[in-house]
Every structure is written in structure tokens, then in C-alpha cells.
């Protein structure tokens, strides 16, 4: 059977490959005194709040599960619009909000709508692997630009200007970023946007971790800068609805019918049950609970990053959002006689029963020296992981 060149161009998602190994190891260790600690997947240990779960149950009980509009429930689009006003003091028209089957669907729609075969999209290295593969799947070419700790692992306007070629179509950023948890400074984003605008390019910003910001200077949406920025968001992370597969994007008015046309054919509509349930995310009780959980994520970060440093796992830039720690593992590898982050991940998996993610997924710029920890787990789990790595070092 001949496989398409498009499919062959998509690399494996190594996070999931490590996850499969971790599950096998966990099954083998299920009855031991060291059950696996999973710090490899970026999934909150919190589930959807009670009001959200009850709304889903009520929707199913009432049989209100028919298709919605391809762009989503008007009531949900309006709720999200109100949330932007409440949270960011920004008026975002509900008609510009397109509900999608997760942020992944939003990114796919955006790439299919805006990227032609051969178009280049600039992205920072490191960055989330799936984002670049959406570009590839649309026939585009991702150009990864090295982003150092000195620039918060984000692109600079100078880099974008120097890298721009006649083939360049635009940029894709993430703020806060996966795997680094770092955001791009608003002033730098303004300069980047001005550079992109001067070339009549497109600017996509993945903001799925934006509500999980811990630093006020970074906790503002890119939509404050200009209406032509395409913002991608999700109910998975802050709203704790990972498996519900629901997200949204904010696009310029002219793009709404384009997105609707594509969505009609590719997805028909997002899950009706998930959309009805998501209305309850914006009830006062749910929002209060989300803010309490955001404080808990910050508490975990504040414990874990210094604890990693004591183990020889140094985080060059304190994450200002999300729930990740992007740690340089060079010192720990030297202590353990290990050559790179990939081998370290499997050593911790097998010897300490701690699952983490090697840097390999996230690009090529020094990624063999970095590992990603997810701090989406409980503080107790993080403490256990630290204790086990410490014990491994001492043996």
C-alpha cells in the first residue's frame, strides 16, 4: 500500500512513545512499592467542576444532542466573549469566535485556510511538535528558529525580520509555551506583529495555557495588540476538560465564513454535549474553583523548580504559566553517566519509576540537553518524584 508523502512527513509523537513505555513499566510495577509517577503528559489531575459534569448529564438526559452550527453554539460563543471582557477587559465580538473540536481542530482549520503548499511558517525551537505538523499536513514548511533562554525560549522581532523570505507566509507562536511554560513579552510581540504585518503575513498565537498565567505582565491575550491576530484557545488545560475535545479560535471577521465552510466538511460541528457542558465553565462557582486550582498549579511550580535544581536539573527560565518545567539535564546526565535526555528519560523510567519527556519532540536546538517535566500532578506526586531521583543519584 502506498502511503502519502504527507503522512510520511509526519514524525512520531515521541511523548506518546515514551508514554506507552511508561504504561508497560507501570503495569510491571503495579504491585511493587514504587508505582509509576507520571510527569510526562500535560494533563491536569483535576477533572471538570461539578456544574460542568451536571450540565453534560442534563444534556444527555434531555436528549439535546443534535448537531449544532459548525461554528458552535451561539450561547457558548457569547459566554466566551463575556469571559474576554471579564478576564482581560477586552471586547471580542461573539461572531469572531469559532468553537472547534479541541485546539487541535482550530489549528488544523487555520492552517488549511491560510497555508498553501510550499508556504513557510516560522516557529521557535523548542516548541510543541503537533503545531508544526499541522503546517506540514497543510503542505506548508515549518522553519524552526533557535530560541535561547536569554530570550525566554521565544522568538524576537529581529529574528523574524532576518528569517523572512519570499516564501514565508507567517509565524506561529505559543504563549505560554509548551514545553517551556514561558510567555513572550507583550512589547516584543507587538514588534513581531509589526514585522509580520509589514510583509502582509499571518500571525497565529496558541494561547491554550494563557489562563494559567502566574505573572501579570505576561497574562494578557495577544488580541489586545491587533484584530488580525488569530488566537487559538482550549477548554482542556485551565478548564480541565481534556477528553471533552473542545476549543475555540478568535479570527478576523473575513475568516469566519472560511472557517465555517471548512469545519462543515471536516467536522460538521464540535461535540454538542461538550458545548452544552462548557456553558457551565463560566458560572461563578466554576470560575472560582478554576482560580483556586490555578493557585495550586503555581504552588506546585514554586516547589518543584527549586527542587529540580538541587538534583542537577536546572530550569533556565522560571515558567510564568502552564504546568511545565523545561530543565537542562546536562549535570544530572554527567552524574549518572548518561549521554543525553532521551537516555535519561528511560533511565528514570526504569530505575526510579518516574516518567518524564525527553527534549527530542520539541525541536533540534539543544533539545538533547533538556527534558520536560509536567507539574500537572499533585504536590505529593512531585515530592515522590524528587525523592526517587535523589535516591537514584545517591546509589
C-alpha positions as CSV (number, residue, x, y, z in Angstrom):
1,X,0.0,0.0,0.0
2,X,1.4,3.4,-1.0
3,X,1.5,5.9,1.9
4,X,1.1,9.6,1.0
5,X,4.2,11.8,1.2
6,X,2.2,14.0,3.6
7,X,1.7,11.2,6.1
8,X,5.3,10.1,5.7
9,X,6.5,13.7,6.5
10,X,4.8,13.5,10.0
11,X,7.3,12.3,12.6
12,X,6.2,10.1,15.5
13,X,4.9,11.9,18.6
14,X,7.7,10.7,20.9
15,X,5.8,11.9,24.0
16,X,3.3,9.2,23.3
17,X,6.1,6.6,22.5
18,X,7.6,7.3,25.9
19,X,4.1,7.2,27.4
20,X,3.5,3.7,26.0
21,X,6.8,2.5,27.6
22,X,5.8,4.1,30.8
23,X,2.4,2.3,30.9
24,X,4.2,-1.0,30.2
25,X,6.6,-0.3,33.1
26,X,3.8,0.8,35.3
27,X,1.9,-2.5,34.7
28,X,5.1,-4.4,35.6
29,X,5.5,-2.3,38.8
30,X,1.8,-2.2,39.8
31,X,2.3,-4.4,42.8
32,X,5.7,-3.0,43.8
33,X,6.4,-0.4,46.5
34,X,7.2,2.1,43.7
35,X,4.2,2.6,41.4
36,X,4.9,4.8,38.4
37,X,4.8,8.6,38.8
38,X,3.7,10.1,35.6
39,X,5.2,13.5,34.9
40,X,5.3,13.1,31.2
41,X,1.8,14.1,29.9
42,X,0.5,17.6,30.2
43,X,-2.9,16.7,31.6
44,X,-4.3,18.3,34.7
45,X,-5.1,15.9,37.5
46,X,-8.3,17.9,38.1
47,X,-11.5,17.0,36.3
48,X,-14.3,19.2,35.1
49,X,-16.1,21.0,38.0
50,X,-19.4,19.6,39.3
51,X,-21.6,22.1,37.5
52,X,-19.9,21.2,34.2
53,X,-20.4,17.4,34.8
54,X,-24.1,18.0,35.8
55,X,-24.7,20.1,32.7
56,X,-23.4,17.3,30.5
57,X,-25.6,14.7,32.3
58,X,-28.6,17.0,31.9
59,X,-28.0,17.5,28.2
60,X,-27.8,13.7,27.6
61,X,-30.9,13.1,29.8
62,X,-32.9,15.7,27.8
63,X,-31.8,14.2,24.5
64,X,-30.4,17.6,23.4
65,X,-27.6,16.0,21.4
66,X,-28.3,17.1,17.9
67,X,-25.8,18.8,15.6
68,X,-25.1,22.5,16.4
69,X,-23.9,25.1,13.9
70,X,-20.4,24.3,12.6
71,X,-19.1,27.4,14.3
72,X,-20.6,26.3,17.6
73,X,-23.5,27.1,19.9
74,X,-24.3,30.9,19.8
75,X,-24.7,30.9,23.6
76,X,-21.2,29.4,24.1
77,X,-19.7,31.9,21.7
78,X,-21.4,34.7,23.7
79,X,-20.2,33.3,27.0
80,X,-16.6,33.2,25.8
81,X,-17.0,36.8,24.5
82,X,-18.1,37.8,28.0
83,X,-15.2,36.0,29.5
84,X,-12.7,38.0,27.5
85,X,-14.4,41.2,28.8
86,X,-14.4,40.0,32.4
87,X,-10.9,38.4,32.4
88,X,-8.9,40.7,30.1
89,X,-11.1,43.9,29.8
90,X,-11.3,43.3,26.1
91,X,-14.3,43.3,23.8
92,X,-14.2,40.4,21.4
93,X,-17.3,40.1,19.3
94,X,-19.0,36.7,19.7
95,X,-19.3,36.5,15.9
96,X,-15.4,36.3,15.6
97,X,-15.3,33.2,17.9
98,X,-15.4,29.8,16.3
99,X,-15.9,26.8,18.5
100,X,-13.8,23.8,17.5
101,X,-13.2,20.1,18.4
102,X,-10.3,21.0,20.6
103,X,-7.5,23.4,19.9
104,X,-6.1,20.8,17.5
105,X,-9.1,21.3,15.2
106,X,-8.6,25.0,15.4
107,X,-5.0,24.8,14.4
108,X,-5.9,22.4,11.5
109,X,-8.6,24.7,10.3
110,X,-6.3,27.8,10.5
111,X,-3.5,26.0,8.6
112,X,-5.8,24.7,5.9
113,X,-7.4,28.1,5.5
114,X,-4.2,30.1,5.3
115,X,-1.2,27.9,4.3
116,X,-0.6,26.8,0.7
117,X,1.9,24.1,-0.3
118,X,5.4,25.5,-0.1
119,X,4.5,28.3,2.3
120,X,6.9,28.7,5.2
121,X,5.7,29.3,8.8
122,X,8.3,30.5,11.3
123,X,8.2,28.9,14.8
124,X,10.6,28.9,17.8
125,X,12.8,25.9,18.5
126,X,11.8,24.4,21.0
127,X,8.0,24.4,20.5
128,X,5.1,21.9,20.7
129,X,5.6,19.3,17.9
130,X,1.9,19.0,16.9
131,X,1.8,22.6,15.9
132,X,4.5,22.2,13.2
133,X,2.9,19.1,11.9
134,X,-0.4,20.9,11.3
135,X,1.6,23.1,9.0
136,X,3.2,20.1,7.3
137,X,-0.2,18.4,6.9
138,X,-1.4,21.5,5.0
139,X,1.5,21.3,2.7
140,X,3.5,24.1,4.3
141,X,7.0,24.1,5.6
142,X,8.0,24.9,9.2
143,X,11.2,26.8,9.7
144,X,12.3,26.4,13.3
145,X,14.3,29.3,14.6
146,X,16.6,28.7,17.6
147,X,15.2,30.4,20.7
148,X,17.5,30.6,23.7
149,X,16.9,31.0,27.4
150,X,18.1,34.6,27.1
151,X,15.0,35.3,25.0
152,X,12.7,33.2,27.2
153,X,12.7,30.5,24.5
154,X,10.6,32.8,22.3
155,X,11.2,34.4,19.0
156,X,12.4,38.0,18.7
157,X,11.2,40.6,16.1
158,X,14.8,40.8,14.9
159,X,14.9,37.0,14.3
160,X,11.6,37.1,12.4
161,X,12.8,40.0,10.2
162,X,16.1,38.3,9.4
163,X,14.4,34.9,8.7
164,X,11.7,36.3,6.4
165,X,11.9,35.2,2.8
166,X,9.6,35.5,-0.2
167,X,8.3,32.0,0.7
168,X,7.4,33.0,4.3
169,X,3.7,33.2,5.0
170,X,3.7,34.0,8.7
171,X,4.5,32.9,12.2
172,X,3.1,30.5,14.8
173,X,3.9,31.3,18.5
174,X,2.7,29.8,21.8
175,X,2.4,31.9,24.9
176,X,2.8,30.4,27.5
177,X,4.7,27.8,25.6
178,X,4.8,24.0,25.8
179,X,7.4,22.8,26.7
180,X,8.9,25.8,28.5
181,X,6.0,27.4,30.3
182,X,7.4,30.8,29.2
183,X,5.5,33.6,27.6
184,X,6.5,36.2,25.1
185,X,6.8,39.8,26.4
186,X,3.9,41.9,25.1
187,X,6.3,44.6,23.7
188,X,8.2,42.0,21.8
189,X,5.0,40.5,20.5
190,X,4.0,44.0,19.2
191,X,7.3,44.3,17.4
192,X,6.9,40.8,15.9
193,X,3.4,41.6,14.8
194,X,4.5,44.8,13.2
195,X,7.2,42.9,11.3
196,X,4.7,40.3,10.1
197,X,2.2,43.0,9.1
198,X,4.8,44.8,7.1
199,X,5.1,41.6,4.9
200,X,1.3,41.1,4.8
201,X,1.8,37.9,6.7
202,X,-0.3,35.9,9.2
203,X,0.2,35.7,13.0
204,X,-1.1,32.7,14.9
205,X,-0.8,32.6,18.6
206,X,-1.5,29.4,20.6
207,X,-2.9,30.7,23.9
208,X,-4.3,27.5,25.4
209,X,-2.3,28.0,28.6
210,X,-3.0,31.7,28.9
211,X,-5.5,31.5,31.7
212,X,-2.8,29.6,33.7
213,X,-0.5,32.6,33.9
214,X,1.2,33.5,37.2
215,X,2.7,36.8,36.2
216,X,0.6,39.8,35.4
217,X,3.0,41.2,32.9
218,X,2.6,38.1,30.7
219,X,-1.0,37.3,31.4
220,X,-2.7,39.3,28.6
221,X,-4.1,37.9,25.4
222,X,-2.4,38.8,22.1
223,X,-5.8,40.0,20.9
224,X,-5.0,43.2,22.8
225,X,-2.4,44.0,20.1
226,X,-4.5,43.7,16.9
227,X,-7.7,42.3,15.4
228,X,-5.8,40.4,12.7
229,X,-4.0,38.1,15.1
230,X,-5.5,34.6,15.2
231,X,-5.8,33.3,18.7
232,X,-6.2,29.6,19.5
233,X,-7.6,28.5,22.8
234,X,-8.9,25.4,24.5
235,X,-11.1,24.0,27.3
236,X,-8.5,21.3,28.0
237,X,-6.0,23.0,30.3
238,X,-7.4,25.8,32.5
239,X,-10.9,24.4,32.2
240,X,-9.8,20.8,32.9
241,X,-11.8,19.2,30.1
242,X,-9.0,17.4,28.2
243,X,-11.0,14.4,26.9
244,X,-14.1,16.5,26.1
245,X,-12.2,17.8,23.0
246,X,-13.4,21.4,22.8
247,X,-11.6,24.5,21.9
248,X,-12.1,27.8,20.1
249,X,-10.3,30.4,18.0
250,X,-10.8,34.1,17.5
251,X,-10.3,35.2,13.9
252,X,-10.8,38.3,11.8
253,X,-14.5,38.7,10.6
254,X,-13.5,37.9,7.0
255,X,-12.2,34.5,8.0
256,X,-15.3,33.3,9.9
257,X,-17.2,32.0,6.8
258,X,-14.0,30.4,5.5
259,X,-13.6,28.5,8.8
260,X,-17.2,27.6,8.9
261,X,-17.1,26.2,5.4
262,X,-14.0,24.0,6.2
263,X,-15.5,22.9,9.6
264,X,-18.8,21.9,8.0
265,X,-17.0,19.4,5.8
266,X,-14.2,18.3,8.1
267,X,-16.0,18.1,11.5
268,X,-19.7,19.0,10.9
269,X,-19.6,20.5,14.4
270,X,-17.9,20.2,17.8
271,X,-19.4,17.8,20.4
272,X,-22.9,19.1,21.3
273,X,-22.6,17.6,24.8
274,X,-19.3,19.2,25.4
275,X,-20.5,22.5,24.3
276,X,-23.6,22.5,26.5
277,X,-21.4,21.4,29.4
278,X,-18.9,24.1,28.7
279,X,-21.5,26.8,29.3
280,X,-21.2,25.9,33.0
281,X,-17.5,26.7,33.0
282,X,-18.4,30.3,33.2
283,X,-20.7,30.1,36.2
284,X,-19.3,32.0,39.2
285,X,-18.8,28.8,41.2
286,X,-16.8,27.1,38.4
287,X,-14.6,30.2,37.8
288,X,-13.8,30.4,41.5
289,X,-12.8,26.8,41.5
290,X,-10.6,27.3,38.4
291,X,-8.8,30.1,40.1
292,X,-8.2,28.0,43.2
293,X,-6.8,25.3,41.0
294,X,-4.6,27.9,39.2
295,X,-3.1,28.8,42.6
296,X,-2.4,25.2,43.3
297,X,-0.6,24.8,40.0
298,X,1.6,27.8,40.9
299,X,2.3,26.3,44.3
300,X,3.5,23.1,42.6
301,X,5.8,25.1,40.3
302,X,7.2,27.1,43.3
303,X,8.1,23.8,45.0
304,X,9.3,21.8,42.0
305,X,11.6,24.1,40.1
306,X,14.0,24.8,43.0
307,X,13.8,21.1,43.9
308,X,14.9,20.1,40.4
309,X,17.9,22.5,40.7
310,X,19.1,20.6,43.8
311,X,19.1,17.5,41.7
312,X,21.2,19.0,38.9
313,X,18.2,19.7,36.7
314,X,18.4,23.4,36.2
315,X,15.4,25.3,34.7
316,X,17.0,28.3,32.9
317,X,13.8,30.4,32.9
318,X,11.2,30.2,35.6
319,X,7.9,29.2,33.9
320,X,5.4,32.1,34.1
321,X,2.5,29.9,33.1
322,X,1.2,26.5,32.1
323,X,2.4,23.5,34.1
324,X,5.8,22.5,32.7
325,X,9.5,22.7,33.7
326,X,12.0,22.7,30.9
327,X,15.1,21.5,32.6
328,X,18.7,21.3,31.4
329,X,19.8,17.8,32.3
330,X,23.5,18.0,31.4
331,X,24.7,18.0,35.0
332,X,22.5,15.0,36.0
333,X,23.4,13.1,32.9
334,X,27.1,13.5,33.8
335,X,26.4,12.3,37.4
336,X,24.7,9.2,36.1
337,X,27.0,8.5,33.2
338,X,24.2,9.1,30.6
339,X,24.8,10.7,27.3
340,X,21.5,12.6,26.5
341,X,18.0,13.5,27.6
342,X,16.5,10.5,25.7
343,X,18.6,8.0,27.6
344,X,17.9,9.9,30.9
345,X,14.2,9.6,30.4
346,X,14.4,5.9,30.0
347,X,16.8,5.6,32.9
348,X,14.4,7.4,35.2
349,X,11.5,5.4,33.9
350,X,13.2,2.0,34.5
351,X,15.2,2.8,37.7
352,X,13.2,5.4,39.5
353,X,9.7,4.7,38.1
354,X,9.4,8.4,37.1
355,X,8.1,9.1,33.6
356,X,9.2,12.3,32.0
357,X,9.5,13.6,28.4
358,X,12.9,13.9,26.6
359,X,13.5,17.1,24.6
360,X,13.5,15.2,21.3
361,X,9.9,16.0,20.4
362,X,10.2,19.7,20.7
363,X,12.9,20.6,18.1
364,X,16.6,20.3,17.5
365,X,18.1,23.3,19.2
366,X,19.9,21.8,22.3
367,X,16.9,19.6,22.9
368,X,19.2,16.6,23.6
369,X,20.2,18.6,26.7
370,X,16.7,19.2,28.0
371,X,13.8,17.2,29.5
372,X,10.3,18.4,30.2
373,X,8.5,17.7,33.5
374,X,4.8,18.2,33.8
375,X,3.7,19.7,37.1
376,X,0.1,19.0,36.5
377,X,0.3,16.2,39.1
378,X,-0.3,16.6,42.8
379,X,2.3,18.1,45.1
380,X,2.6,14.7,46.8
381,X,3.5,13.1,43.4
382,X,6.0,15.8,42.7
383,X,7.7,15.2,46.1
384,X,7.8,11.5,45.5
385,X,9.4,12.0,42.1
386,X,12.1,14.3,43.7
387,X,12.8,11.7,46.4
388,X,13.2,8.9,43.9
389,X,15.6,10.8,41.6
390,X,17.6,11.9,44.7
391,X,17.8,8.3,45.8
392,X,18.9,7.2,42.3
393,X,21.7,9.8,42.3
394,X,23.0,8.5,45.7
395,X,23.1,4.9,44.7
